[in-house]
């Protein structure tokens, strides 16, 4: 037994183990030794060199020089470098460097993929940027998801998120859910909740799944001018379903409508949907009569009822709206119905978004309320017009 073998504590006739350790040592050296040996120096390439390498690969690609693989998509052929595709895409790496038959071929076919989307994705891989029509963003995101191109996926999700609107947020939500792209899914849902009054009129709402509609209607952050909009949206959705939804699905969705805050509750008596579920309505009315506090009996977070001047009373808790530009403007002008303005100074800006007790209302000349702002460290108890205040809900 050699001295080297004894030190390593194994048999000298163990070639498989020797080969395994040699491979491991080689891999460790390639990856960079975490514990460099005394007397050695680690030399690293600068980031500029990495950028130059990518730029050189892009130049070669644009000239179709040294390309060694052809990718066929929808009958179109695209030249590329195997090492480049393998480096940026785990999906392509598996095809080109794995044990698949495709790894030995010079031409690879990608099925069920948009050629236009792949072309844009390939350009992004080499150039790190790409210009594309807005209507192709979804197509390119699907390609990025299929090929595991994380950088492209993140960039496209950001571009889609910037363009979300009531008319497209539900489709974006559905697509993001299908592709399991969480950030875009969350942003699309947020837009749907914050713009629900407009979303309710979009055809896409009628195509929404019962589960997603339930997520919206039950959410406390759904923003609407009146709960009647929520009920109308539910009626329209139910009417559009073919076949009709199951009774328990209808009942669950109807249970999310905050009946106590509908302006026209008498319409429930005429609604076929409501009349099919008397138990749900009875429960909602019992909460109203008995003043029971439940998730359904509360106002939604951002659906705070308008505060009128007549509502002001000593001790009422109000919040100064969380919009400095708006509040300053309203203080510098006479609010609707008033003849004079309360005025403004910079110290009043420290009250933005905070809750105060009404000390007393003013006369109709100002249509404002004196708030106990000194309690939070402001210089005095300031006046704020009724247009700048919100009722604080329990």
Secondary structure as the mmCIF struct_conf table of DSSP 4:
data_model
#
loop_
_struct_conf.conf_type_id
_struct_conf.id
_struct_conf.beg_label_comp_id
_struct_conf.beg_label_asym_id
_struct_conf.beg_label_seq_id
_struct_conf.end_label_comp_id
_struct_conf.end_label_asym_id
_struct_conf.end_label_seq_id
HELX_RH_AL_P HELX_RH_AL_P1 UNK A 3 UNK A 8
TURN_TY1_P TURN_TY1_P1 UNK A 9 UNK A 9
BEND BEND1 UNK A 10 UNK A 10
TURN_TY1_P TURN_TY1_P2 UNK A 12 UNK A 13
HELX_RH_AL_P HELX_RH_AL_P2 UNK A 15 UNK A 31
BEND BEND2 UNK A 34 UNK A 35
HELX_LH_PP_P HELX_LH_PP_P1 UNK A 36 UNK A 37
TURN_TY1_P TURN_TY1_P3 UNK A 38 UNK A 39
HELX_RH_AL_P HELX_RH_AL_P3 UNK A 47 UNK A 62
TURN_TY1_P TURN_TY1_P4 UNK A 63 UNK A 64
BEND BEND3 UNK A 66 UNK A 66
STRN STRN1 UNK A 69 UNK A 73
TURN_TY1_P TURN_TY1_P5 UNK A 74 UNK A 75
STRN STRN2 UNK A 76 UNK A 80
HELX_RH_AL_P HELX_RH_AL_P4 UNK A 82 UNK A 88
HELX_RH_AL_P HELX_RH_AL_P5 UNK A 90 UNK A 97
BEND BEND4 UNK A 98 UNK A 100
HELX_RH_3T_P HELX_RH_3T_P1 UNK A 101 UNK A 104
BEND BEND5 UNK A 106 UNK A 106
STRN STRN3 UNK A 107 UNK A 109
BEND BEND6 UNK A 112 UNK A 113
HELX_RH_AL_P HELX_RH_AL_P6 UNK A 115 UNK A 127
BEND BEND7 UNK A 128 UNK A 128
HELX_RH_3T_P HELX_RH_3T_P2 UNK A 134 UNK A 136
HELX_RH_AL_P HELX_RH_AL_P7 UNK A 137 UNK A 147
TURN_TY1_P TURN_TY1_P6 UNK A 148 UNK A 148
HELX_RH_AL_P HELX_RH_AL_P8 UNK A 150 UNK A 162
TURN_TY1_P TURN_TY1_P7 UNK A 163 UNK A 163
TURN_TY1_P TURN_TY1_P8 UNK A 166 UNK A 168
HELX_RH_AL_P HELX_RH_AL_P9 UNK A 169 UNK A 179
TURN_TY1_P TURN_TY1_P9 UNK A 180 UNK A 180
HELX_RH_AL_P HELX_RH_AL_P10 UNK A 182 UNK A 194
TURN_TY1_P TURN_TY1_P10 UNK A 195 UNK A 195
HELX_RH_AL_P HELX_RH_AL_P11 UNK A 196 UNK A 199
TURN_TY1_P TURN_TY1_P11 UNK A 200 UNK A 201
BEND BEND8 UNK A 202 UNK A 202
HELX_RH_AL_P HELX_RH_AL_P12 UNK A 203 UNK A 206
TURN_TY1_P TURN_TY1_P12 UNK A 207 UNK A 207
BEND BEND9 UNK A 208 UNK A 208
HELX_RH_AL_P HELX_RH_AL_P13 UNK A 210 UNK A 218
TURN_TY1_P TURN_TY1_P13 UNK A 220 UNK A 221
BEND BEND10 UNK A 225 UNK A 225
HELX_RH_AL_P HELX_RH_AL_P14 UNK A 227 UNK A 240
BEND BEND11 UNK A 242 UNK A 243
HELX_LH_PP_P HELX_LH_PP_P2 UNK A 244 UNK A 246
HELX_RH_AL_P HELX_RH_AL_P15 UNK A 247 UNK A 254
TURN_TY1_P TURN_TY1_P14 UNK A 255 UNK A 256
BEND BEND12 UNK A 257 UNK A 257
HELX_RH_3T_P HELX_RH_3T_P3 UNK A 259 UNK A 261
BEND BEND13 UNK A 263 UNK A 263
HELX_RH_3T_P HELX_RH_3T_P4 UNK A 265 UNK A 269
TURN_TY1_P TURN_TY1_P15 UNK A 270 UNK A 270
HELX_RH_AL_P HELX_RH_AL_P16 UNK A 272 UNK A 275
TURN_TY1_P TURN_TY1_P16 UNK A 276 UNK A 276
HELX_RH_AL_P HELX_RH_AL_P17 UNK A 278 UNK A 289
TURN_TY1_P TURN_TY1_P17 UNK A 290 UNK A 291
TURN_TY1_P TURN_TY1_P18 UNK A 295 UNK A 297
BEND BEND14 UNK A 298 UNK A 298
HELX_LH_PP_P HELX_LH_PP_P3 UNK A 299 UNK A 300
TURN_TY1_P TURN_TY1_P19 UNK A 301 UNK A 302
HELX_LH_PP_P HELX_LH_PP_P4 UNK A 304 UNK A 308
HELX_RH_3T_P HELX_RH_3T_P5 UNK A 309 UNK A 311
TURN_TY1_P TURN_TY1_P20 UNK A 314 UNK A 315
STRN STRN4 UNK A 317 UNK A 320
BEND BEND15 UNK A 322 UNK A 322
HELX_RH_AL_P HELX_RH_AL_P18 UNK A 324 UNK A 332
BEND BEND16 UNK A 333 UNK A 333
HELX_LH_PP_P HELX_LH_PP_P5 UNK A 334 UNK A 335
TURN_TY1_P TURN_TY1_P21 UNK A 336 UNK A 337
BEND BEND17 UNK A 339 UNK A 340
HELX_RH_3T_P HELX_RH_3T_P6 UNK A 346 UNK A 351
TURN_TY1_P TURN_TY1_P22 UNK A 352 UNK A 353
STRN STRN5 UNK A 355 UNK A 361
TURN_TY1_P TURN_TY1_P23 UNK A 364 UNK A 366
STRN STRN6 UNK A 368 UNK A 371
HELX_RH_3T_P HELX_RH_3T_P7 UNK A 373 UNK A 376
TURN_TY1_P TURN_TY1_P24 UNK A 377 UNK A 377
BEND BEND18 UNK A 379 UNK A 380
STRN STRN7 UNK A 383 UNK A 385
HELX_RH_3T_P HELX_RH_3T_P8 UNK A 386 UNK A 388
STRN STRN8 UNK A 389 UNK A 391
HELX_LH_PP_P HELX_LH_PP_P6 UNK A 392 UNK A 393
#
